[in-house]
Amino acid sequence: MKKTDNQALVIFGASGDLTERKLIPSVFNLFCGGFLPENYAVVGVSRSVYTDEEYRQKVVFENEHLKNKKAATPEKLKAFAELVFYQSVNTKEISAYSALKERLDQLDKQKSCANNYIFYLATPPSLYQTIAKGLADSGLNNQENGWSRLIVEKPFGYDLDSAKKLNKDLLSNFVEEQIYRIDHYLGKETVQNMFVTRFANSIFEPLWNRNYIHRIEVTAAEHVGVEKRGGYYDSSGALRDMIQNHLLQLVALVAMEPPVKSDAESIRNEKLKVFQSLRPYTESDVKKNVIRGQYSNSTVRGESVDGYREEDDVNTESKTETYVAMKFFIDNWRWAGVPFYIRTGKRMPTRVTEVVIHFKPNHHHLFAHDSTLANQQNVLVIRIQPNEGILLKFDMKIPGAGFNTEQVNMDFKYDELTNVYVPDAYERLILDCMQGDATLYARGDSTEAAWEFIDPILKAWEADQNIPVYGYPAGTWGPENADNLIEGKNMNWRYPCSNLADDGIYCEL
């Protein structure tokens, strides 16, 4: 394991939900696991007024997301709380950052953090540029006597123009090597394992191309609705919220060329090439190959569920999509002619994220005695969440006379590993940033390249109000029109269940 320097984590938005729900628990797990350096501090920053003790009480001792952890003994919580401090700052006042610097200088002498700082922006994106400028003006971006890193939460812009502006604003105060654009999907263990599955196994890598793969499918389904995020979601939608970042990042890992080395820059260079190779959408392509939908009221497992337009803070005539399915191509040597299908939606039958590799059937169907078997494909399923694991579907002979075959499953599940701790995504990503490893973080040029692919879809929807938003009952797999995207006899989406080996339209949550 890499050496972790002495340092401090400074969290802007310290009184918010993300800090209490994800960031503090992740740092606590690192503390319990012995991954923090000898000298370490957490400094919460927000407009709210707290003393150090009051803030410790809020985010440590009264934090519901810590109380249910086995390691959260009174002794552990007390020891961890001693690492937590607080500084009230009005982030919109540039003068307030000098007071923050004074407090950090004081803590550095007290905790010996070696002038190494991670600044985590757990704030609305509208504050990113203001905070970055405030830090720079006060000299907290300086790396002469230590290092300084900036973690930025999604969304990385609202469209291509805003993404470019955001990158420009950040780069006017920090250099690219200091900026860590976090996407929690990339911190999931099975996402990282896709990289190993491909490049460490000779049974897969030679087949990972247009000669052997028929199509690739990515699904990210959620069984919940917009919850209490109606206002935000209605101005965002599934395309911006899920596909531009999470799912395109998964596609990049699946489709990238082998990097020269397994370091951050080599991997991120290859991911960028994937984004640059995405075939641009024309307006007619959008109409043909992109399906958007919106969930309607229904009864799910005996419970009445509101439709999207009935949710709090949602426009009653909203055309915001809660579901997107799309077909696209990557125009390079490896993937020429191979269709990629991705879909995401809310209020679907189950919560699941997975990548499905459909291999081409044999050219000569020696054991196929009917048309169904003739189209049978080997399938590799990489389950991201839940019940993380890998499933391989292949044909075996049914015992008895003749050569009758049946598709069987061979699978591996992470929860079958004993005495192995699987870290939370935020936990892993924070540790990577602590160690200066940007492999799992998005780079500025990649975010812009992803937006270049997504922007024409948004513009087509805006330009042509007649492009339909299909309704789908809550608790179903989205609009039936999405099934028409996948071409080929007896070929359709995989409908996953919570159990990795099962699939079918009707499955358990």
C-alpha positions as CSV (number, residue, x, y, z in Angstrom):
1,M,0.0,0.0,0.0
2,K,1.1,3.5,-0.8
3,K,2.4,5.7,2.0
4,T,-0.2,8.2,3.3
5,D,1.2,11.6,4.2
6,N,0.1,13.5,7.3
7,Q,-2.7,15.8,6.3
8,A,-6.1,17.4,7.0
9,L,-9.4,16.9,5.3
10,V,-11.4,20.2,5.0
11,I,-15.0,19.7,4.2
12,F,-17.0,22.6,2.7
13,G,-20.7,21.9,3.3
14,A,-19.9,20.4,6.6
15,S,-23.5,20.7,8.0
16,G,-25.1,19.0,4.9
17,D,-26.5,15.6,4.3
18,L,-23.6,14.2,2.2
19,T,-21.1,15.0,5.0
20,E,-23.1,13.3,7.7
21,R,-24.4,10.4,5.6
22,K,-21.2,9.5,3.6
23,L,-18.1,11.5,4.3
24,I,-17.8,11.3,8.1
25,P,-18.7,7.6,8.1
26,S,-16.1,6.9,5.4
27,V,-13.4,8.7,7.3
28,F,-14.4,6.9,10.5
29,N,-14.1,3.5,8.6
30,L,-10.6,4.5,7.5
31,F,-9.8,5.4,11.1
32,C,-11.0,2.1,12.4
33,G,-9.1,0.2,9.6
34,G,-5.9,1.9,10.5
35,F,-5.6,3.7,7.1
36,L,-5.3,7.2,8.4
37,P,-1.8,8.7,8.8
38,E,-0.3,9.3,12.3
39,N,-1.2,12.9,12.2
40,Y,-4.6,13.7,10.7
41,A,-7.5,16.1,11.2
42,V,-11.0,16.7,9.8
43,V,-12.1,20.3,9.6
44,G,-15.8,21.0,8.9
45,V,-16.5,24.3,7.2
46,S,-20.0,25.9,6.6
47,R,-21.9,29.1,7.4
48,S,-23.6,27.5,10.5
49,V,-22.1,28.4,13.9
50,Y,-20.7,25.5,15.9
51,T,-17.9,25.1,18.4
52,D,-15.6,22.1,17.9
53,E,-17.5,20.2,20.6
54,E,-20.9,21.0,19.2
55,Y,-19.9,19.9,15.7
56,R,-18.4,16.7,17.1
57,Q,-21.6,16.0,18.9
58,K,-23.6,16.5,15.6
59,V,-21.5,14.5,13.1
60,V,-20.0,11.9,15.4
61,F,-21.9,11.1,18.6
62,E,-25.4,11.9,17.3
63,N,-24.8,10.7,13.7
64,E,-27.3,7.9,12.9
65,H,-25.0,6.7,10.1
66,L,-22.3,5.9,12.6
67,K,-24.3,4.4,15.4
68,N,-25.2,1.3,13.4
69,K,-21.6,0.4,12.7
70,K,-20.1,-2.5,14.7
71,A,-16.9,-0.6,15.2
72,A,-18.7,2.4,16.7
73,T,-17.9,1.7,20.3
74,P,-17.9,4.6,22.8
75,E,-14.1,4.4,22.9
76,K,-13.7,4.5,19.1
77,L,-16.1,7.3,18.7
78,K,-14.4,9.4,21.4
79,A,-10.9,8.8,19.8
80,F,-12.2,9.7,16.4
81,A,-14.0,12.8,17.6
82,E,-10.7,14.2,18.8
83,L,-9.6,14.4,15.1
84,V,-12.7,16.5,14.2
85,F,-12.7,20.4,14.3
86,Y,-15.0,23.1,12.9
87,Q,-14.6,26.6,11.4
88,S,-17.6,28.8,10.5
89,V,-17.0,30.4,7.1
90,N,-19.3,32.4,4.8
91,T,-18.0,30.9,1.6
92,K,-19.3,33.9,-0.5
93,E,-17.1,36.3,1.4
94,I,-13.5,36.2,0.1
95,S,-12.2,37.8,3.3
96,A,-13.5,34.8,5.3
97,Y,-10.8,32.5,3.7
98,S,-8.0,34.3,5.5
99,A,-9.7,33.3,8.8
100,L,-9.8,29.7,7.6
101,K,-6.1,29.8,6.7
102,E,-5.3,31.1,10.1
103,R,-7.3,28.3,11.7
104,L,-5.6,25.7,9.5
105,D,-2.1,27.1,10.3
106,Q,-3.0,26.8,14.0
107,L,-4.2,23.2,13.5
108,D,-1.2,22.4,11.5
109,K,1.0,23.3,14.5
110,Q,-1.3,21.4,16.8
111,K,-1.7,18.2,14.8
112,S,1.4,18.3,12.6
113,C,-0.4,17.9,9.3
114,A,2.6,19.0,7.3
115,N,0.6,21.7,5.4
116,N,-1.1,19.0,3.3
117,Y,-4.8,19.6,2.6
118,I,-7.7,18.0,0.8
119,F,-10.5,20.5,0.3
120,Y,-13.8,18.6,-0.3
121,L,-16.5,20.7,-2.0
122,A,-19.7,19.0,-0.7
123,T,-21.7,22.1,-1.7
124,P,-23.9,23.2,-4.6
125,P,-21.9,23.5,-7.9
126,S,-22.7,27.2,-7.9
127,L,-20.2,27.7,-5.1
128,Y,-17.3,25.7,-6.7
129,Q,-15.7,28.7,-8.4
130,T,-16.2,31.0,-5.4
131,I,-14.6,28.5,-3.0
132,A,-11.7,27.7,-5.4
133,K,-11.0,31.4,-5.8
134,G,-11.2,32.0,-2.1
135,L,-8.8,29.2,-1.4
136,A,-6.4,30.5,-4.1
137,D,-6.5,34.1,-2.9
138,S,-5.6,33.0,0.6
139,G,-2.7,30.9,-0.6
140,L,-4.3,27.6,0.2
141,N,-3.7,26.3,-3.3
142,N,0.0,26.7,-2.7
143,Q,2.1,23.6,-2.9
144,E,5.6,24.9,-1.9
145,N,5.6,23.6,1.7
146,G,3.0,20.8,1.2
147,W,0.3,19.8,-1.2
148,S,-3.2,20.9,-1.8
149,R,-6.0,18.9,-3.5
150,L,-9.6,19.8,-4.4
151,I,-12.4,17.2,-4.6
152,V,-15.4,18.3,-6.6
153,E,-18.7,16.5,-6.5
154,K,-21.0,16.0,-9.5
155,P,-22.7,17.4,-11.5
156,F,-19.7,18.6,-13.6
157,G,-21.7,21.2,-15.4
158,Y,-25.3,21.3,-16.8
159,D,-24.3,21.0,-20.5
160,L,-21.1,21.3,-22.6
161,D,-20.8,25.1,-22.3
162,S,-21.2,25.1,-18.5
163,A,-18.8,22.1,-18.1
164,K,-16.2,24.1,-20.1
165,K,-16.7,27.2,-18.0
166,L,-16.5,25.2,-14.7
167,N,-13.2,23.6,-15.8
168,K,-11.9,27.0,-16.9
169,D,-12.9,28.5,-13.5
170,L,-11.3,25.7,-11.5
171,L,-8.1,25.7,-13.6
172,S,-7.7,29.4,-13.0
173,N,-7.1,28.7,-9.3
174,F,-5.8,25.1,-9.2
175,V,-3.8,23.0,-11.7
176,E,-5.4,19.9,-13.2
177,E,-3.2,17.6,-11.1
178,Q,-4.8,19.1,-8.0
179,I,-8.4,18.6,-9.1
180,Y,-10.2,15.4,-8.2
181,R,-13.7,15.1,-9.8
182,I,-15.4,12.4,-7.8
183,D,-17.8,9.9,-9.3
184,H,-18.8,7.4,-6.5
185,Y,-19.7,4.7,-9.1
186,L,-16.0,4.4,-9.9
187,G,-15.2,3.6,-6.3
188,K,-17.3,0.5,-6.2
189,E,-15.2,-2.7,-6.0
190,T,-16.9,-4.4,-8.9
191,V,-16.3,-1.4,-11.2
192,Q,-12.6,-1.6,-10.5
193,N,-12.8,-5.4,-11.0
194,M,-13.9,-4.9,-14.6
195,F,-10.4,-3.6,-15.3
196,V,-8.9,-6.8,-13.8
197,T,-11.4,-9.1,-15.4
198,R,-10.5,-7.9,-18.8
199,F,-6.7,-7.4,-18.6
200,A,-5.6,-10.1,-16.2
201,N,-7.4,-13.0,-17.8
202,S,-6.4,-14.5,-21.1
203,I,-9.7,-16.2,-21.5
204,F,-11.4,-12.8,-21.9
205,E,-9.1,-10.2,-23.4
206,P,-8.6,-12.0,-26.8
207,L,-12.3,-12.2,-27.2
208,W,-13.0,-8.6,-26.1
209,N,-13.7,-7.1,-29.6
210,R,-16.0,-6.9,-32.6
211,N,-15.1,-10.4,-33.8
212,Y,-16.6,-12.1,-30.8
213,I,-18.9,-9.7,-29.1
214,H,-22.4,-9.2,-30.4
215,R,-23.5,-6.3,-28.2
216,I,-22.8,-4.7,-24.8
217,E,-25.6,-3.7,-22.4
218,V,-25.4,-1.5,-19.3
219,T,-28.4,-1.2,-16.9
220,A,-28.6,1.1,-13.8
221,A,-32.1,0.6,-12.3
222,E,-33.5,2.2,-9.1
223,H,-36.7,1.0,-7.4
224,V,-37.1,4.4,-5.7
225,G,-38.6,7.6,-7.1
226,V,-37.1,11.0,-6.8
227,E,-37.7,10.9,-3.0
228,K,-37.2,14.5,-1.6
229,R,-35.1,15.6,-4.6
230,G,-38.0,16.6,-6.9
231,G,-36.9,20.2,-7.3
232,Y,-33.3,19.3,-8.3
233,Y,-34.3,16.3,-10.4
234,D,-36.9,18.2,-12.4
235,S,-34.1,20.6,-13.6
236,S,-31.7,17.7,-14.3
237,G,-33.3,14.4,-15.4
238,A,-31.9,10.9,-15.9
239,L,-29.7,11.8,-18.9
240,R,-27.7,14.4,-16.9
241,D,-28.0,12.7,-13.5
242,M,-26.9,9.2,-14.5
243,I,-25.8,8.7,-18.1
244,Q,-23.4,11.6,-18.7
245,N,-21.3,10.6,-15.7
246,H,-21.9,7.2,-14.1
247,L,-22.9,5.1,-17.1
248,L,-20.5,6.6,-19.6
249,Q,-17.7,6.0,-17.2
250,L,-18.7,2.3,-17.0
251,V,-18.8,2.2,-20.8
252,A,-15.2,3.7,-20.9
253,L,-13.9,1.0,-18.6
254,V,-15.5,-1.7,-20.7
255,A,-14.4,-0.4,-24.0
256,M,-11.0,1.1,-23.4
257,E,-7.8,-0.2,-24.9
258,P,-5.1,-1.7,-22.7
259,P,-3.2,1.1,-21.0
260,V,0.6,1.2,-21.2
261,K,0.8,1.1,-17.4
262,S,-1.7,0.8,-14.6
263,D,-1.2,4.3,-13.4
264,A,-3.7,7.1,-13.3
265,E,-2.7,9.0,-16.4
266,S,-2.3,5.9,-18.6
267,I,-5.8,4.7,-17.7
268,R,-7.4,8.1,-18.0
269,N,-5.8,8.6,-21.4
270,E,-7.4,5.5,-22.7
271,K,-10.8,6.4,-21.3
272,L,-10.6,9.8,-23.0
273,K,-10.0,8.0,-26.4
274,V,-13.3,6.1,-25.9
275,F,-15.2,9.3,-25.3
276,Q,-13.6,10.8,-28.4
277,S,-14.6,7.7,-30.4
278,L,-18.3,7.8,-29.6
279,R,-20.3,8.3,-32.8
280,P,-22.1,11.7,-32.6
281,Y,-25.8,11.7,-32.6
282,T,-27.7,13.6,-35.3
283,E,-31.2,14.8,-34.6
284,S,-32.7,11.9,-36.6
285,D,-30.4,9.5,-34.6
286,V,-31.9,10.9,-31.3
287,K,-35.4,10.3,-32.5
288,K,-34.6,6.7,-33.6
289,N,-32.1,5.5,-31.0
290,V,-32.9,7.4,-27.8
291,I,-36.0,6.6,-25.8
292,R,-37.0,8.7,-22.8
293,G,-39.8,8.0,-20.3
294,Q,-41.4,9.1,-17.2
295,Y,-43.0,6.9,-14.5
296,S,-46.7,7.2,-13.8
297,N,-48.8,6.2,-10.8
298,S,-49.3,2.6,-10.2
299,T,-49.6,-0.1,-7.5
300,V,-46.3,-1.7,-6.6
301,R,-46.4,-4.8,-4.3
302,G,-49.8,-3.8,-3.1
303,E,-48.8,-0.2,-2.3
304,S,-50.1,2.8,-4.3
305,V,-47.2,4.8,-5.8
306,D,-47.4,8.4,-7.1
307,G,-46.4,9.2,-10.6
308,Y,-43.4,11.6,-11.3
309,R,-45.6,14.6,-11.9
310,E,-47.3,14.0,-8.6
311,E,-44.1,14.2,-6.6
312,D,-43.3,17.2,-4.4
313,D,-41.6,20.2,-6.2
314,V,-42.2,18.7,-9.6
315,N,-43.9,20.6,-12.4
316,T,-47.3,19.1,-13.1
317,E,-46.7,19.3,-16.8
318,S,-43.0,18.3,-16.6
319,K,-41.3,16.6,-19.5
320,T,-38.3,15.7,-17.5
321,E,-37.2,12.1,-18.2
322,T,-36.9,9.6,-15.3
323,Y,-35.9,6.9,-17.8
324,V,-33.5,6.8,-20.7
325,A,-32.5,4.0,-23.0
326,M,-30.1,4.5,-25.8
327,K,-28.3,2.7,-28.6
328,F,-24.9,4.0,-29.9
329,F,-21.6,3.0,-31.5
330,I,-17.9,3.5,-30.8
331,D,-16.1,4.2,-34.0
332,N,-12.7,2.6,-33.6
333,W,-11.0,-0.6,-34.7
334,R,-12.0,-2.7,-31.7
335,W,-15.7,-1.9,-31.6
336,A,-16.7,-1.1,-35.2
337,G,-20.2,-2.2,-35.7
338,V,-20.9,-3.4,-32.1
339,P,-24.0,-1.7,-30.7
340,F,-23.9,-0.5,-27.1
341,Y,-27.1,-0.2,-25.2
342,I,-27.5,1.6,-21.9
343,R,-30.6,2.4,-19.8
344,T,-31.3,3.9,-16.5
345,G,-34.6,4.6,-14.7
346,K,-36.4,5.3,-11.5
347,R,-39.3,3.3,-10.1
348,M,-38.2,0.1,-11.7
349,P,-38.8,-3.4,-10.4
350,T,-35.5,-3.7,-8.6
351,R,-32.3,-1.8,-7.7
352,V,-29.5,-3.1,-9.8
353,T,-26.5,-1.9,-11.8
354,E,-24.7,-4.3,-14.1
355,V,-22.8,-4.7,-17.4
356,V,-23.7,-7.5,-19.7
357,I,-21.4,-8.8,-22.4
358,H,-23.3,-10.7,-25.1
359,F,-20.9,-12.9,-27.2
360,K,-21.7,-13.9,-30.7
361,P,-23.1,-17.4,-31.3
362,N,-21.1,-19.9,-33.1
363,H,-21.3,-19.7,-36.9
364,H,-22.2,-23.4,-37.2
365,H,-24.9,-24.5,-34.7
366,L,-23.8,-28.1,-34.3
367,F,-26.1,-28.9,-31.4
368,A,-29.0,-26.5,-32.2
369,H,-32.1,-28.5,-32.9
370,D,-34.5,-25.5,-32.9
371,S,-34.4,-21.8,-33.8
372,T,-34.3,-20.7,-30.2
373,L,-31.1,-22.6,-29.5
374,A,-29.6,-21.3,-32.7
375,N,-29.6,-17.8,-31.3
376,Q,-28.3,-18.8,-27.9
377,Q,-25.4,-16.6,-26.8
378,N,-22.8,-16.9,-24.1
379,V,-23.2,-14.1,-21.7
380,L,-20.9,-12.5,-19.1
381,V,-22.7,-10.4,-16.4
382,I,-20.7,-8.1,-14.2
383,R,-22.9,-7.0,-11.3
384,I,-22.0,-3.7,-9.8
385,Q,-24.7,-3.5,-7.2
386,P,-26.3,-5.2,-5.2
387,N,-25.0,-8.7,-4.5
388,E,-21.8,-7.8,-6.3
389,G,-20.3,-10.5,-8.5
390,I,-19.7,-12.0,-11.9
391,L,-21.8,-14.5,-13.8
392,L,-21.0,-16.5,-16.9
393,K,-23.7,-18.2,-18.9
394,F,-22.8,-21.1,-21.3
395,D,-24.2,-24.3,-22.7
396,M,-23.9,-27.8,-21.3
397,K,-25.2,-31.2,-22.4
398,I,-28.3,-32.4,-20.6
399,P,-27.7,-35.9,-19.2
400,G,-29.2,-38.7,-21.4
401,A,-29.3,-39.8,-25.0
402,G,-28.5,-37.3,-27.7
403,F,-26.9,-33.9,-27.6
404,N,-29.6,-31.7,-26.1
405,T,-28.1,-28.7,-24.4
406,E,-29.1,-26.3,-21.7
407,Q,-27.7,-22.9,-20.6
408,V,-26.1,-23.1,-17.2
409,N,-24.6,-20.5,-14.8
410,M,-21.1,-20.2,-13.3
411,D,-20.9,-17.3,-10.9
412,F,-18.8,-15.7,-8.2
413,K,-20.2,-13.4,-5.5
414,Y,-18.1,-11.0,-3.3
415,D,-20.1,-11.9,-0.2
416,E,-18.8,-15.4,-0.5
417,L,-15.4,-14.2,0.4
418,T,-14.7,-14.7,4.1
419,N,-12.6,-12.3,6.2
420,V,-12.5,-9.7,3.4
421,Y,-13.6,-6.2,4.0
422,V,-15.2,-4.5,0.9
423,P,-14.8,-0.7,1.4
424,D,-17.6,1.8,0.7
425,A,-17.1,3.7,-2.6
426,Y,-16.5,7.1,-0.9
427,E,-14.2,5.4,1.6
428,R,-12.0,4.0,-1.3
429,L,-12.1,7.3,-3.2
430,I,-11.2,9.5,-0.2
431,L,-8.2,7.2,0.6
432,D,-7.1,7.4,-3.1
433,C,-7.1,11.1,-2.9
434,M,-5.2,11.0,0.4
435,Q,-2.5,9.0,-1.4
436,G,-2.5,11.2,-4.5
437,D,-4.0,8.5,-6.7
438,A,-6.4,10.0,-9.3
439,T,-7.0,6.7,-11.2
440,L,-10.7,6.5,-10.3
441,Y,-11.4,10.3,-10.6
442,A,-12.6,12.0,-13.8
443,R,-10.2,14.3,-15.7
444,G,-11.4,17.6,-17.1
445,D,-10.9,16.7,-20.8
446,S,-12.9,13.5,-20.3
447,T,-15.9,15.3,-18.7
448,E,-16.0,17.7,-21.6
449,A,-15.7,14.9,-24.1
450,A,-18.7,13.1,-22.4
451,W,-20.7,16.3,-22.6
452,E,-19.9,16.6,-26.3
453,F,-21.6,13.2,-26.8
454,I,-24.6,14.1,-24.6
455,D,-25.2,17.7,-25.7
456,P,-26.8,16.9,-29.1
457,I,-29.5,14.8,-27.3
458,L,-30.4,17.6,-25.0
459,K,-30.5,20.1,-27.9
460,A,-32.7,17.7,-30.0
461,W,-35.2,17.4,-27.1
462,E,-35.2,21.1,-26.7
463,A,-35.6,21.9,-30.4
464,D,-38.3,19.4,-31.1
465,Q,-41.1,19.4,-28.5
466,N,-42.8,16.6,-30.4
467,I,-40.2,14.0,-29.5
468,P,-42.3,11.9,-27.1
469,V,-41.8,11.3,-23.4
470,Y,-43.2,7.8,-23.0
471,G,-45.1,6.9,-19.8
472,Y,-44.4,3.7,-17.9
473,P,-46.2,2.4,-14.8
474,A,-44.1,2.6,-11.6
475,G,-42.6,-0.8,-10.9
476,T,-42.0,-1.8,-14.5
477,W,-38.9,-1.9,-16.7
478,G,-39.7,1.3,-18.6
479,P,-41.5,2.1,-21.8
480,E,-42.1,-0.9,-24.1
481,N,-40.6,1.2,-27.0
482,A,-37.2,0.7,-25.5
483,D,-37.4,-3.0,-26.5
484,N,-37.3,-2.0,-30.1
485,L,-33.8,-0.6,-29.8
486,I,-32.3,-4.1,-29.6
487,E,-32.3,-5.6,-33.1
488,G,-32.1,-9.4,-33.7
489,K,-34.4,-12.4,-33.4
490,N,-35.2,-13.5,-29.8
491,M,-32.9,-10.7,-28.5
492,N,-34.0,-8.3,-25.8
493,W,-32.8,-6.6,-22.6
494,R,-31.7,-8.7,-19.7
495,Y,-34.1,-8.3,-16.8
496,P,-32.0,-8.8,-13.7
497,C,-33.2,-9.9,-10.3
498,S,-31.6,-9.3,-7.0
499,N,-30.1,-12.8,-7.2
500,L,-27.3,-12.6,-9.7
501,A,-28.1,-15.8,-11.5
502,D,-31.8,-15.1,-12.1
503,D,-33.3,-13.0,-14.7
504,G,-36.9,-12.3,-15.8
505,I,-39.4,-9.5,-16.1
506,Y,-41.0,-10.4,-12.8
507,C,-38.4,-10.7,-10.0
508,E,-38.0,-10.0,-6.4
509,L,-36.8,-6.7,-5.1
